[in-house]
Amino acid sequence: MNYRHAFHAGNIGDVLKHMVLALVIEYLKKKPGAFRVIDTHAGIGRYDLSGDEAQRTGEWRDGIGRVLAADIPEAVAAELAPWLETVLAVNSGAGDELRTYPGSPLLARMMLRAQDRLTATELHPQDHATLAALFAGDRQVKVIELDGWLALRGFLPPKERRGLVLIDPPFEATDEFDTLANGLIRGWKRWPTGVYLVWFPIKDRKTVNRFYNRLREAGIGRMLSAELFAGSPEPHGPMRGSGLLAINPPWTLAHSLECALPWLSQTLARGPDANWRLIPLAGE
């Protein structure tokens, strides 16, 4: 409850998370049938990069700031386009200045078609109120004040039977990876054909590997994990890298990431140890 994403909006973790989220939504739109996006830890939806929280950390400058300031190769630009188009759209009229960053629920909403829906849950009372105000009167969006882990129990499978679940917990508790694995496995069993996107920080390789093994042992079939690092992980230092695990990923996602991640790791590098990994995972 003490975590506030406004301090971290637009950082290297958001770069990875929102690029993949946008690619998956773009893929889902290739079929005419309606789909639903469920965002379990939604935050406030829109972040003021000139605000006190963002200015205090400045993390966005080493994330989205570097991406937009760089000369993006044409092949990479095609993969980043669904994400970056939403960022530029919310900054329309601001000139060359980056003032606002769209969080995952706003990014998803901007990409939906008329037949698609978004369910966003947020437990923090103030953040929920802000998010609800952002989408007030929008019939395609439901904003619910609820623990995201309960959403995995109550909202799956969605009536559309197509779509994705985004899980981006705060990682404040020491057992957050265990909670994440338990919630994800429970949700997958309720809706095994859905797409799940799970973001997590990487500070300790052993913890992440245990998380991967838990999912394998649960028998989850198709999984792909993308990892992006600006430098070597430090257990007690600032976050330099994160992962985005996809369950039932689109068949096009691996190619998109193989194209974009090398360039992103170089662009966001904060030392010689910047790198990336793409890890196919499969259950037993």
N, C-alpha and C positions, 0 to 999 in steps of 0.2 A: 504493500500500500504506500510505501515511501518512494517508490520508483516513479519518476516523471520523465517521459520520453522527450519532453521539450529540451532537456539538456543534451540530448544525443541525436536529435532529428537531423537527417541528411548525412550521417557519418558513414564510415566504411561498411558497417553492418546494414544500414538502410540501402546502400548502393547494391549490395548483393541481393538482399531480400526483395526489394521493389523491382529490380530488373527481372528477377525470375517470376515474381507475381504477375507482372505485366505480360511476359511472354506466355505464361500459362493461360491467362484470360484471353489473350489474342488467339491462342489455339482453340479454346473452347468456343469462340465465336465463329469458327469455321463451319459448325453445324447449326442449322436453323432452330433446333430445339432449345427451350429456355434452360438456364442453369442458375444456380445460387452460389454466391460467395458467402462463407461464414467466417467472420474474423473474431477469434475468441478473446483476444486481448487488444482491443481496438485503439485505445488512447483517445486523443481529442480530434484526430482527423486532419487538422491543418495547423502548421507551426510557423510562428513568426520568427524568422531568423535574425531580425533586428531586436528581438526581445531580450530581456535580462538573462533568461536561462540559456538561450543559444549563444549569446555573446560571452557569457561567463566561461563556457567550455571551448567554444569555437570549433567543435568537432566537425561541423558541416564544411568548414573550409578545406579540410583534408579528405572530404568525401565528395559530395555533389559539387562543391566548389571547384575541385581539381578537374573533375570530369568535364564540366561545362567550359572550363578555361583551356582545355586541351584541344589539339587538332586530332579529331577522331577519324581513323581510317574508314573508308566507305563500307567495308564488310562488317566492321564492328558497329558502325553507326546504325546499320540495319537491325542489329540485334538489340541495341539500346533504345531504338526509336519509340517503341510503345511506352516505355517508362519516361524517357526524357520529354516526350510530347506533352505528358500530363504536367510535368514540372514547369515547362515553359508556358503552358496554358494558364496555370494559376498565377504566373508572374506577368501576364499580359498587361501592358501599359506601364510596366515598371522600368522601361528602357533596358539597359544592359545590367541593371542591378538585380541580384537575387534576393528577394525579400521574404518569400513564402515557400515552405516545403510541404507537399501533400503527403500525409501519412497513408497507411495502407487502406483504410476504409474510403478515404476520398479518392485515392488513385483508382481503386476498384470501381467506385460509383461512376467516375468519369469515363470508364471504359465499357460500362454495361450498355446493352441494347434495351429497347423498350420492353422486351419480354423477360428480361433477367432481373434477379433480385439480390439484395445484400442484407444479411443479418449481422449486426455488429454488437458485441457484448463488451461491457466495460464495468469493472467493479468499483473503481475509485469514484465516489459520489460527485466530486467537482468535475472530473474529467468526463463522466457520463453526461452531466448536465451540458457541458460544452459541446460534446458530440451530438447530443439530441438537438441542441439548438442549430447546429450546422445543417442537419438533415430535416428540420421541422417542415412538415407538409409534403415531404417526398414519399410518395406511395410505393416506391420501389425499395425503400430502405426501412428496416426495423432496427431501432436502437434500444437495447435492453440493459438495465443495470443488473449484472449477474456475474458471478464467478465464471471465468472462461472454461474451467474444467467441468462445470455443470452443463455448459452448452454442449459439450461433447456427448453428454448422456441424453440430453433432452431434445436436441435439434437434428439428430441423425437417425435415419437418412432423411434428407429434405424431400419435400413432395415432388420437386422437379426431377429427382433421381440423377441429376447431372450437376457437376460443379466442383468446388474446391473448398477446403478448410485451411485457413491460415492460422498457425499457432505461433505466437511470439511472446512468451511469458517474460516477466521481468528479471528472472535469475537473481533474486535477492537471497533466497533461502539456500542453505548448504545442500539440501537434498532435492534441488529443483530438477536435476536431470532424472532422478527416480520418479518424481511426480510427472514429469513430461513423458517418460516412457510408459508409465501406467495409464495416463490419460490417452495417449496416442493409441496404444494397443486396444484399449477399451473402445475408443471411437472407431478404429478400423474394423473391429469385429462387428460393430453395428452397421457399418457402411463400407464393406470391403472394396467396392468399385469406385469410390470417390478418390479425388486427387487431394493429397495432404501436403502442405508446405510447412516445414517446421524450421524456424530460425533458432540458432543458439550461438553464444560466444564460445571461442576456443582459447582457453588459457592453460589447460592441462590435457595433454594427449590421452593419458590413461582414462580419464573421466569420459572423454568423447568416445573412445574405443569401447568402453563398457556399455555406453548408450547404444552404439551400433550393434553390439552383440545381443543386447536385450531384444532389440527389434528382430534380429535374425532368428533368435530362439523362439520368438512368438509365431514364426511361420509367415511373416509378411513377405509377399512375393517380390514384386518389382520395386526397388528403391534405388535412388541415385542421390549422392551427396556431393554438393559443391562447396569447396572451402577456398576462402580468399584471405590472404595475409598481406598487410603492409610491412610486416617485420616479424621477428620471432616471437611466439607467444610467451608471456611472462605470467606465472601463476598469481603474483601479487602486484603486477603492474597494470598499466592501462591496457584496454582491449586493442590488440593489433590485428586480430583476425576473427572470423566467424564462419559458421557453416549454415547451409540451407539444404535440408533433407527433403526430397520429394518422393512420396509414395504414389505409385501409378503415374509416373511422369509422362507427358506427351512424348511421342517417339522422336520429335524434333528437338527436344530440350538439350540433349547431350551435345549435339552438333552446335547449337547456339552458344552453349557455355564454352565449348572448346575454342570457339572463335573469339568470344568476348573476354574470358578470364585472363588470358596472358596479357592482353593490353591493359586491363584494369589493374592487374598486380603491378605493372610497371608504372602506370600513371599515379597510383595511390601509394607507391613505395615510400617508406620512411626509413630506409636503410638498405643494406645489401641483401637482407634475408627475405625480402618480399617474394611471395610465391603463390601458387594456387594448386589445388588438387581436385580431380573429378573422380569419385569413387563409386563404381557400381556395387550395390549391395543386393543380396538375395537371401531370403529366409530359408529355413530348412525344408 
